Amino acid sequence: MTSRSRRKESCRAPRKRIAIICEGNRTEKKYFEGFRKEYRISIIVKPSKDRTPRGMIASAEKMIKELDFDLQGGDEVWCVFDVDNNSEEDIIDAVCSKVPVHCAISNPCFEIWFLLHFTLHRS
């Protein structure tokens, strides 16, 4: 076999995937999808049907299994909790779960932050 007929093996590392489970259907989803477009990274944004912290962790665990996430290889799963709708105890309980999920707490005024982040303003 000549060197021309051999196929080069891919040297590119597999693309890291990030899944984000959030409470909101619109604002949070649009915000995180904007990151996907801007930085060309693989982000899967899924609003949780069960908006309690435990329900969101359960959704994340299900997603890890269904999409065969490689958490050891760099894939990440995040749950974004809204402090407006959840008690501190419920959030702490979810953060302390045994499911390997990163947790973030959204700003109480996420929509305002979203507007400030993506719209032009003078001061």
N, C-alpha and C positions, 0 to 999 in steps of 0.2 A: 504494500500500500504506500502510495506516495504521500508526501507531506501535505499536498494540496487536498487530497481526498479525506484527510483526517479532520474531524470536527473539533473545534476548540471547546474545551470545557469552560463553562461560565465561571468567572472569577468574582462575579458580583454577589455580595451577601444578600440573603433573602431579606425582603422588605419588612421592616418592623410594623406591626399592626397595633393600633390603639383603639380600644372600644370605650365609649363613654355612655354610661347610663345616667339619664337625667330625669327630673320631674316634669319639666315643661315640654310642651309640644312644639312651640314656635321659637321663642327668643333664644333659649339655650341651644337648641338644635341648629338654628341659623348661625349662631356665633361660632360653634365648634366646626360646622361645615365650612365656614369661612377660613379656618386654619387649614383645612384639608386642601382647599384651592390655593391659598396663598403660599403654603410651604410644600405642597405636593407630597404630603404624607398620607398614609393609609389610616383614615379615621372612620370608625363606624359609630354613628350617633343613634342611640335608641332611647326614646322616651319610655319610661317604665309604666306599665299598666297599674301596678301597685305602687303608689307614691310614698309609702312608708319606708323608712330606712331599711328595715328588715326585708321588705318586699323588693327593694332595689338591689340589695345584696343577693337575694335569691335569683333575681333576673340576671345579675352579673355572673353568678355561678352557672346558671343555665347557658348563658352565652359562651362562657369559656369552654364548656363541653361541646355545644353544638357547632361552634366554629373552629374547634380544635386549636385553641390558642396555645402557643408555646411560651409560657411565662418564664421558663428557664432561659429561653433563647432570645428574650427581649420584648416579646409582646406585652402589652400593658392593658389592664382593665381599670377604669375609673368610675366611681359613683359620685355624682355631684348632688349634694343635699341642699335643700332650701331651708334656711333657718326660720323663715317666715311661717312655715307650715309644720315644722317638726319640733318636738321638745328636745332639750339638750340631752336628756337621758336616753331618748331613742337614738339620737345620732351617735352618742358615745357607745351604746350597745352595738350598733352596726359597725362602727370603726374597730371595735374589739373582736369582731367575728373571726372565725378561723379561715374564712375564704380569702385567698390572696388577691385582694382588691385594694387599689389606692382610693383614698377618700378625700374629697374636697368639699368645702362649704361655700355656697355661693353668697355673694353680697346680698344683703336684704333688699337693696335697690338695684338688682341686676339689670333691669330694663334701662335705668338711667345710665349705668356704667356702659351698657351696650351702645347707647346713643353717643355718649362721649367718646367712646373708642373708635367708632366708625363714621362719625359725621364731622365735617369741617366746622370749626368754630373759631372765632377771633380771640376770645379770652374767657 
